[in-house]
Amino acid sequence: MAMEAGDIERMIRESIPDAKVVIEDLRGDGDHYAALVISEVFKGKSRVQQHQMVYAALQGRMGGQLHALALQTATPETAPDYARD
């Protein structure tokens, strides 16, 4: 069973409340997504630690309900220009 983009965003925001989350369904199948997560809580953390925080927010759904997630994390200062407020 595939996950909805809104569910992915909601779960991330519940775990990382200040996060700006941009989700893209890469194939239109609800099974392959790209996510950009921007948060202050990532400051001082390695990229691996940042990704672990996002995966933890997804509560074990990676590899099951959520088959593939191309994940990019950033702080507000390192976010891509297109994602800045």
Buried (B, 14 or more C-beta within 10 A) or exposed (E): EEBEBEBBBEBBBEBBEEBBBBBEBEEEEBBBBBBBBBBEBBEEBEEEEBBEBBBEBBEEBBEEBBBBBEBBBBBBEEBEEEBEE
